[in-house]
Amino acid sequence: MVEDSFAIQRERMIEAVVAHAEHAAPHIGKVELDSRVLAAMAAVERHAFVPSDVRSYAYFDTPLPIGFEKTVSQPFIAALMTDLLRLRPGDKVLEVGTGLGYHAAVLSRLVDAVFTIEIVEALGEAAAARLNRYCCNNVTTRIGDGAQGWPEAAPFDAILVTAAPELLPAALIRQMKSGGRMVCPSGVAGAQQLMLLEKNAAGRLTVHEILPVNFAALEIPS
């Protein structure tokens, strides 16, 4: 019965995401998100990734605290960021900010390989264990400074950043493949924008502001 309840809650979460996307259409330029993204989010058990004390809220369309002054993004924002990357089955993706591992699990259903970095050791180790239990065999994890990317695995077809730097990290831009895309919140607290970066075949970068957001700051070691 509990699992059935979670299945129903996942369906309602997707309904809320779809409704939110329709409401945000003036910002995002369309009323429907990629059906593959919605299917991946419908399949991944978000309750298996969030802390036990907030599990009853796992499928609410809201961010949830995960400790260390961080949160897991609300489902709509997770879906929107993934949709903006326009992922294809053979893609290689870098995620900066593993958090609980939930978003990496969603990505793993959409692409060939996911490389994900978390700067908080306790979070990164716990996420790696969850992803292993969830059989996300195409996800590789690392503890470290995500602002420096993953040079030896670059270039990436897509880069997803789940924390907000004040300025877009140059190392991540360099690690975008020609024709690649990066989605990243950017700015100071209270004045952040979700940004979409596209690099064309000639290496020229185009930056689009999508909508206002509120993310934890991207930690950069001193």
C-alpha positions in Angstrom: 0.0 0.0 0.0 2.8 2.4 0.8 4.4 1.8 -2.7 1.0 2.3 -4.3 0.6 5.6 -2.4 4.0 6.8 -3.6 3.1 5.8 -7.2 -0.1 7.9 -7.0 1.9 10.8 -5.5 4.4 10.6 -8.4 1.5 10.9 -10.8 0.2 13.9 -9.0 3.8 15.4 -9.0 4.0 15.1 -12.7 0.5 16.7 -13.0 1.7 19.6 -10.9 4.9 20.0 -13.0 2.8 20.0 -16.2 0.5 22.7 -14.8 3.5 24.8 -13.6 5.1 24.6 -17.0 1.9 25.9 -18.6 1.8 28.8 -16.2 5.5 29.6 -16.8 5.2 29.4 -20.6 5.9 33.1 -21.1 9.3 32.6 -19.5 10.2 29.3 -21.0 8.8 29.8 -24.5 6.6 26.7 -24.6 3.7 25.1 -22.7 4.9 21.5 -22.7 8.1 20.0 -21.4 9.8 17.0 -23.1 7.7 13.9 -22.6 10.9 11.9 -22.1 11.9 14.1 -19.1 8.5 13.7 -17.6 8.6 10.0 -18.0 12.0 9.8 -16.3 10.8 11.8 -13.4 7.7 9.7 -13.1 9.9 6.6 -13.0 12.5 7.7 -10.4 11.4 7.2 -6.8 12.1 10.6 -5.3 11.2 9.4 -1.8 14.1 7.0 -2.0 16.5 9.9 -2.3 15.2 12.5 0.2 15.9 12.4 4.0 13.5 10.3 6.0 12.2 13.3 8.0 10.8 15.0 4.8 9.9 11.8 2.9 6.2 12.5 3.3 6.8 15.7 1.2 8.9 14.0 -1.4 6.4 14.5 -4.2 5.3 18.0 -3.4 6.3 20.6 -6.0 8.6 22.4 -3.6 12.3 22.3 -2.7 13.2 20.3 0.4 16.1 20.7 2.9 18.8 18.1 2.7 21.2 19.5 5.3 24.4 21.5 5.0 22.3 24.6 4.2 21.3 23.0 0.9 18.0 21.9 -0.7 16.9 19.5 -3.4 15.2 21.5 -6.2 11.4 21.5 -6.6 10.3 19.0 -9.2 9.3 21.7 -11.7 12.7 23.3 -11.6 14.4 19.9 -12.0 12.2 19.1 -15.0 12.7 22.5 -16.6 16.5 22.4 -16.2 16.6 18.9 -17.7 14.2 19.9 -20.5 16.4 22.9 -21.4 19.4 20.6 -22.0 17.6 18.9 -24.9 19.2 15.6 -24.0 19.6 12.7 -26.4 20.2 9.0 -25.6 23.9 9.0 -26.5 24.9 12.2 -24.6 27.5 12.6 -21.9 26.4 14.9 -19.1 28.2 16.7 -16.3 26.2 17.5 -13.2 27.8 20.0 -10.7 26.2 19.5 -7.3 25.1 15.9 -6.8 23.2 16.6 -3.6 21.0 13.6 -2.8 21.7 11.9 -6.2 18.0 12.3 -7.3 18.7 14.5 -10.3 21.6 12.2 -11.4 19.2 9.3 -11.3 16.7 11.2 -13.6 19.5 12.1 -16.0 20.7 8.5 -16.0 17.5 7.4 -17.7 17.9 9.9 -20.5 21.6 9.7 -21.6 24.5 7.4 -22.0 26.7 8.6 -19.2 26.4 11.0 -16.2 29.4 12.4 -14.3 28.4 14.1 -11.1 30.5 16.1 -8.6 29.6 17.1 -5.0 31.8 19.3 -2.8 30.3 18.2 0.5 31.8 14.8 1.2 29.0 13.5 3.4 26.4 14.3 0.8 28.5 12.9 -2.1 29.2 9.6 -0.3 25.6 9.1 0.7 24.4 10.0 -2.9 26.9 7.5 -4.4 25.5 4.8 -2.1 21.9 5.7 -3.1 22.7 5.7 -6.8 24.5 2.3 -6.4 21.4 0.8 -4.7 19.2 2.3 -7.4 21.4 0.5 -10.0 22.3 3.8 -11.8 25.3 2.0 -13.5 25.9 4.8 -16.0 26.5 7.4 -13.2 30.1 8.2 -12.0 30.4 10.2 -8.8 33.2 12.4 -7.4 33.9 14.5 -4.3 35.4 17.8 -5.3 35.1 21.3 -6.6 32.5 21.3 -9.3 33.4 24.7 -10.5 36.5 23.1 -12.0 34.4 20.6 -13.9 35.8 17.1 -14.8 38.5 17.9 -17.3 39.6 14.3 -18.1 36.0 13.4 -19.0 35.3 16.5 -21.1 34.0 17.7 -23.4 30.4 17.2 -22.4 27.2 17.4 -24.5 25.4 19.0 -21.6 26.3 20.5 -18.2 23.8 20.9 -15.4 24.7 23.1 -12.4 22.5 22.8 -9.3 24.0 25.7 -7.3 24.4 29.3 -8.2 27.8 31.0 -8.9 27.9 34.8 -9.0 29.7 34.5 -12.4 29.5 31.6 -14.8 32.6 29.4 -14.2 35.0 29.6 -17.1 36.2 26.0 -16.6 32.7 24.7 -17.2 32.3 26.8 -20.4 35.5 25.4 -21.7 34.3 21.8 -21.1 31.1 22.3 -23.2 31.3 20.5 -26.5 30.7 22.5 -29.6 26.9 22.3 -30.1 26.6 21.7 -26.3 24.3 23.3 -23.7 24.7 24.3 -20.1 21.9 25.2 -17.6 23.1 27.1 -14.6 21.5 29.4 -12.0 23.7 32.5 -11.6 23.8 35.7 -9.5 23.7 36.8 -5.9 21.1 35.7 -3.4 17.8 37.4 -4.2 18.8 38.3 -7.7 19.4 34.9 -9.4 18.4 33.9 -12.9 18.3 30.5 -14.5 20.7 30.7 -17.5 20.8 28.6 -20.6 24.2 28.7 -22.4 24.6 27.3 -26.0 27.9 26.9 -27.7 27.7 26.7 -31.5 29.9 24.7 -33.9 32.4 27.6 -34.0 32.7 27.8 -30.2 30.7 31.0 -29.9 28.5 31.2 -26.8 25.0 32.4 -26.6 23.4 33.1 -23.1 19.7 33.2 -22.4 18.0 34.3 -19.2 15.1 31.9 -18.5 13.4 32.9 -15.2 14.2 34.1 -11.7 15.3 31.3 -9.3 16.6 30.9 -5.8 19.5 28.4 -5.4 22.2 27.9 -2.8 25.5 29.5 -3.7 28.0 27.4 -5.6 30.8 26.7 -3.1 34.3 27.3 -4.4 37.2 26.3 -2.1 39.6 29.1 -1.2 
